[in-house]
């Protein structure tokens, strides 16, 4: 019998680290290693945060938010995400490959059993999101394998094979697509905590107004530029701010226009379903919203005054714009009331027998005299079925969804059977 020869060099050795090409720089007196890592490596080299156990050096993570990042990776092939920030307490090793030592191989230890010299400074939700997505794909593949082990029809087997192939493709994307990671060498845990605070303090979050302008995944945002070209809104929409203060000369913020668009399209709840997002065309949405804006800008005297006011006119010190005056004296100066009217417009235009635009305009003109703010105890909003939706002396309806839905139902009902006080 011939002897068996085993080549030990071909056997896998125990592995507890990954090596990446890195650029070494300095920031704030600390050494920083900049690398690109496969998405699938994130939960291997960085501790996966536990939503039920707050890391004393970081904020609590939200599992739903993390899961949504994993879903984002799955559904958006053109995804984008900034680099993660991590702190190394001394576990990484760097081997330079150039004379200056700016480029080299960085060996990063794995986070085994939750024990790691690495800590995430910024990016916890992305780490958890990738981990959740990886587990989802693995579980789905196992479920398909179990189903295929049973006796199934050829059609069912072909469907399962296609689903399995798609899942393998999703896992391969996590292996093949990379994200940036900046690793700061900082052994001092107290200074590491300060690093997290400094990052949080200096980060400027994106406002909802800016998100509405640039997030093109949602039809209400995607159509924004066309909607704000309407005469009522043109030159009167704040592109940056989410709140309309007394001093703000504009009528609305970009976020508010998107909210009104959602009310016209989806009703007072403002949730446009995924199916509707896929089936609605931009032109349909723009037409419906502009029809609504046409009506309210002529039916309500306060909004007509805004339309006629030149937003670029020179004003004496303290002279208000028509939009500022509207916020001071009318319910129409509140985004909430405009959302309610938008949803009423939608209800009247829906169904097999939609109300004509001219008839809606006549109905809204009847409401005009009741738009004074603040609301008095003798106002129709306090002596009718709408009384639960307005606080005493309010300048806007209560903004809870249930109140908005109720108020829309009340006003829509008035079209068919108006109270004597209307």
Helices and strands as residue ranges (DSSP letters): G 8-10, E 17-27, E 30-38, G 39-41, H 42-45, H 63-75, E 84-88, E 93-96, E 103-109, E 118-122, H 124-149, H 154-176, E 178-185, H 189-202, H 208-214, H 219-222, H 224-227, E 237-238, E 252-253, H 254-266, H 274-279, H 282-299, H 301-308, H 322-329, G 331-333, H 335-349, H 357-367, G 368-370, H 380-383, G 385-389, H 401-416
